[in-house]
Each structure stands twice: as structure tokens, then as C-alpha cells.
């Protein structure tokens, strides 16, 4: 029994430490602060939702790179890692998972929209809808 508790504590410590490594250098911003942050020409805004979600409404000037696409990592590699980046998805889960990929290619200034696009909409912040002939 004691061995199981020690093993569980070690696993918990490992998971917590790994989470801190992934999140180091990442700022999670509430919608109003994220909005103020992205109001700069030097910031790249990445929407990691599906194209359908993106077309139904997105943050102005956002670039859609679907987290679930087969070429997600390659598309991330094609971005300028010297620029600050703002990431968001629907609720914050996919953008949170995507952080590791942005860090792998050298991004140092990563900002994640806390609560995702749902939180953005709730705060009544600007939204663009794409129009598609299809």
C-alpha cells in the first residue's frame, strides 16, 4: 500500500512538472486583455479550430490552422517564430494542447485566449464571419 502511494506521488509530481515545462513562457489572457494584446501589427493570431468553426465566426485578422489537420505541425513550422503569437480555439483545450508545437519550433512569446472563442463571444468582442460560395 505504501509503495502504491509513493508511486502515485511520483507520477503526480512528474505530470505537474511536465505541465509547467510546457506552459513556461506562455501567458493565458482573459478576452479583454487578449483583445488589447492582438491590437498590434506584429502579433500573429492563430485560430486552431476547424475550417467550419472558423467560417462560422472568428477573431478579426486570425489565420486558421486546424489543430486536427494532418499538416498542422508543418503549417506551424512555416510561421515566423520571432513574432509574438496569440492562439485560440473554441474553449481553450485545443489551443492549450497546441502550445507544445509552437514551442517546438521556437516561439518564445505565446499568448493563449483563456476560455477560447466561447469566452470571447460572451464578452461581446469583435467577430468576423467568412462568406463562402460553397
C-alpha positions as CSV (number, residue, x, y, z in Angstrom):
1,X,0.0,0.0,0.0
2,X,2.8,2.4,0.9
3,X,4.6,1.6,-2.3
4,X,1.4,2.5,-4.3
5,X,1.1,5.8,-2.6
6,X,4.8,6.7,-3.3
7,X,4.4,5.6,-6.9
8,X,1.2,7.7,-7.2
9,X,3.0,10.7,-5.7
10,X,5.9,10.3,-8.2
11,X,3.5,10.1,-11.1
12,X,1.7,13.2,-9.9
13,X,4.9,15.1,-9.5
14,X,6.1,14.1,-13.0
15,X,2.8,15.2,-14.6
16,X,2.8,18.6,-12.7
17,X,6.4,19.2,-13.7
18,X,5.9,18.4,-17.3
19,X,2.8,20.7,-17.4
20,X,4.9,23.5,-16.0
21,X,7.6,23.0,-18.6
22,X,5.1,23.1,-21.5
23,X,3.4,26.2,-20.0
24,X,6.6,28.1,-19.2
25,X,6.7,31.3,-21.2
26,X,3.0,31.1,-22.1
27,X,0.5,33.7,-20.9
28,X,-3.2,32.9,-20.6
29,X,-5.1,36.0,-21.1
30,X,-8.7,36.9,-20.4
31,X,-10.6,38.1,-23.6
32,X,-10.3,41.8,-22.9
33,X,-6.5,41.5,-22.4
34,X,-6.2,39.2,-25.4
35,X,-8.1,41.8,-27.5
36,X,-5.7,44.6,-26.4
37,X,-2.7,42.3,-27.0
38,X,-3.6,41.4,-30.5
39,X,-4.3,45.0,-31.5
40,X,-0.8,45.2,-32.9
41,X,0.5,44.5,-36.4
42,X,3.4,42.4,-35.0
43,X,1.1,39.8,-33.4
44,X,0.1,36.7,-35.4
45,X,-3.3,35.4,-34.4
46,X,-3.9,31.7,-34.9
47,X,-7.3,30.0,-34.7
48,X,-6.7,26.3,-34.2
49,X,-10.4,25.3,-34.8
50,X,-11.7,23.5,-37.8
51,X,-12.4,25.5,-41.0
52,X,-16.1,25.1,-40.5
53,X,-15.9,26.6,-37.0
54,X,-13.6,29.4,-38.3
55,X,-16.1,30.2,-41.1
56,X,-18.9,30.5,-38.6
57,X,-17.1,33.3,-36.9
58,X,-13.6,34.2,-35.9
59,X,-11.4,36.9,-34.4
60,X,-10.5,39.6,-37.0
61,X,-7.2,39.0,-38.7
62,X,-6.9,35.4,-37.4
63,X,-5.3,32.7,-39.5
64,X,-6.9,29.3,-39.4
65,X,-4.6,26.4,-38.8
66,X,-6.8,23.4,-37.9
67,X,-5.2,21.5,-34.9
68,X,-6.7,18.3,-36.2
69,X,-5.3,18.6,-39.8
70,X,-2.6,16.2,-40.9
71,X,-0.2,19.1,-41.7
72,X,-0.7,21.1,-38.5
73,X,2.9,20.8,-37.4
74,X,4.2,21.8,-40.9
75,X,2.0,24.8,-41.0
76,X,3.2,25.9,-37.6
77,X,6.8,25.5,-38.8
78,X,6.0,27.9,-41.6
79,X,5.2,30.8,-39.2
80,X,7.7,33.4,-38.1
81,X,8.6,32.2,-34.6
82,X,10.2,35.6,-33.8
83,X,6.8,37.3,-33.7
84,X,4.5,37.1,-30.7
85,X,1.6,34.7,-31.3
86,X,-1.9,34.7,-30.0
87,X,-3.7,31.3,-30.0
88,X,-7.3,30.3,-29.5
89,X,-9.8,27.6,-30.2
90,X,-13.5,27.1,-29.1
91,X,-13.0,26.6,-25.4
92,X,-9.2,26.6,-24.8
93,X,-8.5,22.9,-24.9
94,X,-7.0,22.6,-28.4
95,X,-5.1,25.8,-28.2
96,X,-3.7,24.6,-24.9
97,X,-2.6,21.3,-26.5
98,X,-1.1,23.2,-29.5
99,X,1.3,25.2,-27.3
100,X,3.8,22.4,-27.3
101,X,4.1,22.5,-31.1
102,X,4.6,26.3,-31.2
103,X,7.3,25.9,-28.5
104,X,9.0,23.1,-30.5
105,X,9.5,25.5,-33.5
106,X,10.9,28.2,-31.3
107,X,8.1,30.5,-30.3
108,X,9.0,32.4,-27.2
109,X,6.1,34.8,-26.9
110,X,2.9,32.7,-26.7
111,X,-0.4,34.1,-25.6
112,X,-3.5,31.8,-25.2
113,X,-7.0,33.1,-25.0
114,X,-8.4,31.8,-21.7
115,X,-11.8,30.2,-22.3
116,X,-11.4,30.3,-26.0
117,X,-13.7,31.8,-28.6
118,X,-16.8,31.0,-26.4
119,X,-15.4,33.3,-23.7
120,X,-14.6,35.9,-26.5
121,X,-18.2,35.9,-27.7
122,X,-19.5,36.0,-24.2
123,X,-17.6,39.3,-23.7
124,X,-19.2,40.6,-26.9
125,X,-15.9,41.3,-28.6
126,X,-15.4,41.7,-32.4
127,X,-16.2,38.7,-34.6
128,X,-15.9,38.2,-38.4
129,X,-17.9,35.6,-40.3
130,X,-16.4,34.2,-43.5
131,X,-18.5,34.0,-46.6
132,X,-18.0,31.0,-48.8
133,X,-19.6,30.4,-52.2
134,X,-19.8,26.6,-51.4
